[in-house]
Amino acid sequence: MVSNATLHNEDEIIRKDIRVGDIVTVERAGDVIPHVISVDLNKRKKNSKKFIFPKKCPSCGSTTAKDINETTKKEDAVRRCVREGFDCEKIAIEKMKHFVSKEAFNIDGFGKKIVENFWKLKLIKLPQDVFKLNYATIANLDGWGDLSASNLKYSIENKKKISLDKFIYSLGIRHIGQENAKLLAKHLKSSDNFFKLFTNKNMNDLVNIDGIGETQIKSIKNFFNNKINLEVLSELKKILNIKNIIPNNQNGILKNKTFMLTGKLQGMSRAEAKSLIEKNSGKIISNVNKRLGYLIAGEKPTMKKIKNANELKINVISQEEWLKILNKVS
């Protein structure tokens, strides 16, 4: 069921003349993504207003702008605040949510609402504050208590040990998603090498990473040129145990095999499954194509992916069948 569709593409809103209060037709594009098709002009109010994107950030007052794509030389679809760090309050809150999210530090009991509440109470402002919380104060907050505060402390303490790729991803560097974070971690191998990236000499080495382009390198440079970001890194370095990258087995049981996942898996997350594949020399592919060897289908898989795999005569297997290949079940 489609419950909402974001409207962030300024050019599309102008082209389709979508106004505040309009009734629109929405469909699922590409089997998943909600897509606004058109406006029902018969239901439009006579005094309808066009939405004008702010030229100044409503949060910090900085200029808003659209990036220029380095390859196409065209403007990006999205207008953003030019401040990417913790200088803008709204961006800072979202970065904090990202930092504790499931794909990053994955701190149990530290959801988005708690981030917002702790921010309002000035308990957190920067990532390192997560590891310096006053649990006595938290225990006295509405809806909390000694047990819930103790559970949160336990969850946070257990997350002080983290892999290099997840640490890089947790920082919320623009254009550095999970896959790019893995590529950077594999290349850099240690957290010390990552922290040294603020020197231009080390930054220039990134051009040799297959999959990391000018856009990503520019974004990393911007991150390291921000004084607050450097302070955050300095504090986190003192607190955390960031694990160095151990090279994956190059001759594992999944060598020369390619996989893609669809649907919900039993007993493990997508991230854990992908890690298991890579540790055994397998490769993850992001879409169904002729290079894909196996499509692992969990509960409620995307039927379009199943259909495409069948048309290309790709092996569609269950989680149990995949685990048998790994010799994880008898």
C-alpha positions in Angstrom: 0.0 0.0 0.0 1.3 3.4 -1.0 0.8 5.8 2.0 2.8 8.8 0.8 4.9 10.2 -2.0 7.6 12.8 -1.4 7.7 15.9 -3.6 11.3 17.1 -3.6 11.9 17.6 -7.3 11.2 21.3 -8.0 11.3 20.9 -11.8 8.7 18.1 -11.7 6.4 20.1 -9.4 6.5 23.0 -11.8 6.1 20.8 -14.9 3.1 19.0 -13.5 1.8 22.2 -11.8 1.3 20.6 -8.4 0.0 23.1 -5.9 -0.7 23.2 -2.1 -3.9 21.3 -1.3 -4.2 19.6 -4.7 -5.8 16.1 -5.1 -3.3 14.0 -7.1 -3.1 10.6 -8.7 -0.4 8.4 -7.3 0.9 5.0 -8.6 3.7 2.6 -7.8 6.5 3.3 -10.3 9.0 0.5 -10.9 6.9 -1.8 -8.6 7.9 0.1 -5.5 8.5 3.8 -5.6 5.4 6.1 -5.1 5.0 8.4 -8.1 2.7 11.4 -8.5 1.2 11.2 -12.0 -1.2 14.1 -12.3 -3.4 16.7 -10.6 -7.2 16.5 -10.6 -7.9 20.1 -11.8 -11.6 19.7 -11.2 -11.0 19.4 -7.5 -8.5 22.3 -7.3 -9.6 25.3 -5.2 -9.8 28.7 -7.0 -7.4 30.3 -4.5 -4.8 27.5 -4.8 -1.1 28.5 -4.2 2.0 27.3 -5.9 4.7 26.0 -3.5 7.8 28.2 -3.7 11.0 26.5 -2.5 12.8 28.7 0.0 16.1 30.3 -1.2 17.1 30.5 2.4 17.2 27.4 4.8 14.3 27.6 7.2 16.5 26.2 9.9 19.8 28.1 9.8 19.2 30.9 7.3 22.0 29.7 4.9 21.5 29.7 1.2 19.8 26.8 -0.5 21.1 25.5 -3.8 21.0 22.7 -6.3 24.3 20.9 -7.0 25.7 20.6 -10.5 26.3 17.1 -11.7 30.0 16.8 -12.5 29.3 14.4 -15.4 26.2 15.8 -17.1 26.8 19.5 -16.0 23.0 19.7 -15.2 21.4 20.8 -11.9 20.4 18.2 -9.3 16.7 17.7 -8.8 16.9 18.5 -5.1 17.4 21.9 -3.4 19.5 21.7 -0.2 20.9 23.8 2.5 24.5 24.5 1.6 25.7 23.6 5.1 26.3 19.8 5.2 27.7 19.5 8.7 26.4 20.1 12.2 26.1 23.9 11.6 22.5 23.6 10.6 20.2 22.3 13.4 17.8 20.3 11.2 20.6 18.7 9.3 22.4 17.9 12.6 19.3 16.2 14.0 19.0 14.0 10.9 22.7 13.2 11.0 22.3 12.1 14.6 19.4 9.8 13.6 21.6 8.4 10.9 24.4 7.8 13.3 22.4 5.6 15.6 20.4 3.9 12.8 20.1 0.2 12.2 22.6 0.3 9.2 25.1 2.4 11.2 25.7 1.9 15.0 22.4 0.0 15.4 21.8 1.1 19.0 18.7 -0.7 20.4 16.2 1.6 22.0 17.7 4.7 20.4 15.1 5.5 17.7 14.3 8.7 15.9 11.8 10.0 18.5 14.4 9.6 21.2 17.0 11.4 19.2 14.6 14.3 18.8 13.7 14.3 22.5 17.3 14.1 23.7 18.1 16.9 21.3 15.4 19.2 22.7 16.7 18.4 26.2 20.2 19.3 25.1 21.5 15.8 26.0 23.0 15.3 22.6 24.3 17.7 20.0 27.2 15.7 18.3 27.8 12.0 17.8 30.3 11.7 20.7 27.5 12.8 23.1 25.7 9.5 22.5 28.6 7.8 24.5 28.6 10.5 27.2 25.0 10.5 28.3 24.0 11.2 31.9 21.9 8.1 32.6 20.8 9.4 36.0 19.1 12.4 34.3 17.6 10.1 31.7 16.1 7.8 34.4 14.2 10.8 35.8 12.6 11.7 32.4 8.9 11.1 31.7 8.5 7.6 30.3 11.9 6.4 31.5 13.1 4.9 34.7 16.2 3.1 36.1 15.6 -0.1 34.1 15.1 1.6 30.7 18.0 3.9 31.3 20.2 0.9 32.3 19.1 -0.9 29.2 20.0 2.0 27.0 23.4 2.3 28.7 24.0 -1.4 28.0 23.0 -1.1 24.3 25.3 1.9 23.8 28.3 0.3 25.7 28.0 -2.8 23.5 28.3 -0.6 20.3 31.6 1.0 21.1 33.2 -1.7 18.9 32.4 -1.2 15.3 33.7 -2.2 11.9 35.5 0.5 9.8 32.9 0.4 7.0 30.0 0.9 9.4 31.8 3.7 11.1 32.5 5.5 7.8 28.8 5.1 6.9 27.6 6.3 10.3 29.2 9.7 9.7 26.6 10.6 7.1 29.1 11.9 4.5 27.1 12.9 1.5 27.2 10.4 -1.4 28.8 7.8 0.8 26.3 5.0 1.3 26.8 1.5 2.6 28.5 0.2 -0.6 30.9 3.2 -1.0 31.7 2.9 2.7 32.7 -0.7 2.2 34.9 0.3 -0.8 36.6 3.0 1.2 37.2 0.6 4.2 38.6 -2.1 2.0 41.0 0.4 0.4 42.0 2.1 3.6 42.2 -1.0 5.8 42.5 0.8 9.1 40.8 3.7 11.0 44.2 5.4 11.3 44.3 5.7 7.5 40.8 7.1 7.4 41.5 9.7 10.0 44.6 10.8 8.0 42.4 11.6 5.0 42.3 15.3 5.9 45.8 15.6 4.3 45.6 16.1 0.5 48.3 13.5 -0.1 46.1 10.7 1.4 42.9 12.0 -0.3 44.5 11.8 -3.7 44.9 8.0 -3.3 41.1 7.6 -3.4 41.0 8.1 -7.2 42.4 4.6 -7.5 39.3 3.0 -5.9 37.0 1.4 -8.5 33.5 2.7 -7.7 34.6 5.9 -6.0 34.3 8.9 -8.4 34.8 12.7 -8.4 31.5 13.3 -6.7 32.3 11.1 -3.7 35.9 12.4 -3.4 34.6 16.0 -3.4 32.1 15.2 -0.7 34.8 13.5 1.4 37.0 16.6 1.0 34.1 18.8 2.1 33.6 16.6 5.2 37.2 16.8 6.2 37.4 20.6 5.6 34.7 21.2 8.2 36.2 22.1 11.6 33.3 20.5 13.6 33.6 17.2 11.7 37.3 17.0 12.6 36.4 17.6 16.3 33.8 14.9 16.1 36.4 12.4 14.6 38.9 13.3 17.3 36.4 12.6 20.1 35.1 9.4 18.6 38.7 8.1 18.1 39.2 8.3 21.8 35.9 6.5 22.6 35.5 3.8 20.0 37.3 0.5 19.1 37.1 0.6 15.3 38.0 -2.7 13.8 40.5 -2.9 11.0 39.4 -4.6 7.8 40.4 -8.3 7.6 40.6 -9.4 3.9 37.8 -11.8 2.9 38.6 -15.3 2.0 39.5 -15.1 -1.8 38.9 -18.9 -2.2 35.7 -19.3 -0.3 32.8 -21.6 -1.2 31.0 -18.8 -3.0 33.9 -17.9 -5.2 32.8 -16.7 -8.7 29.1 -16.8 -7.6 26.9 -13.6 -7.7 23.9 -13.0 -5.5 21.0 -10.6 -5.0 18.4 -10.6 -2.1 14.7 -9.9 -2.2 12.1 -10.1 0.6 12.6 -10.6 4.3 15.0 -13.2 5.7 14.5 -15.3 8.7 16.9 -14.9 11.7 19.2 -12.4 10.0 19.2 -9.0 8.5 20.0 -8.1 4.9 23.3 -6.6 6.0 24.3 -9.9 7.8 23.4 -12.0 4.8 25.5 -9.7 2.5 28.4 -9.9 4.9 28.2 -13.7 4.9 28.2 -13.8 1.1 31.2 -11.5 0.9 33.2 -13.4 3.6 32.8 -16.5 1.5 34.1 -14.9 -1.7 30.7 -14.3 -3.2 29.7 -11.0 -4.8 26.5 -8.9 -4.3 24.8 -7.5 -7.3 22.3 -4.6 -7.0 19.9 -5.4 -9.8 18.7 -8.4 -11.9 20.8 -8.8 -15.0 22.7 -11.5 -16.9 25.6 -11.4 -14.5 23.4 -12.5 -11.6 23.8 -16.1 -10.6 21.3 -16.5 -7.8 18.3 -14.5 -6.6 17.7 -15.3 -2.9 14.0 -14.9 -2.2 12.8 -14.4 1.4 9.3 -13.7 2.6 7.2 -11.3 0.5 9.8 -10.9 -2.3 9.4 -8.3 -5.0 7.6 -10.2 -7.7 9.0 -8.0 -10.5 12.5 -9.2 -9.6 11.3 -12.8 -9.5 9.7 -12.4 -12.9 12.8 -10.8 -14.4 15.1 -13.5 -13.0 12.9 -16.2 -14.4 12.9 -14.6 -17.8 16.7 -14.4 -17.7 16.8 -18.1 -16.5 18.6 -17.0 -13.3 18.4 -19.4 -10.3 15.7 -18.3 -7.8 16.5 -20.0 -4.5 15.1 -19.9 -1.0 17.0 -18.8 2.1 17.3 -22.4 3.1 18.7 -23.4 -0.3 21.3 -20.6 0.0 22.3 -21.8 3.5 22.8 -25.3 2.2 25.2 -24.0 -0.4 27.1 -22.4 2.5 26.9 -25.7 4.5 25.3 -23.8 7.3 22.4 -26.3 7.5 22.4 -30.1 6.9 
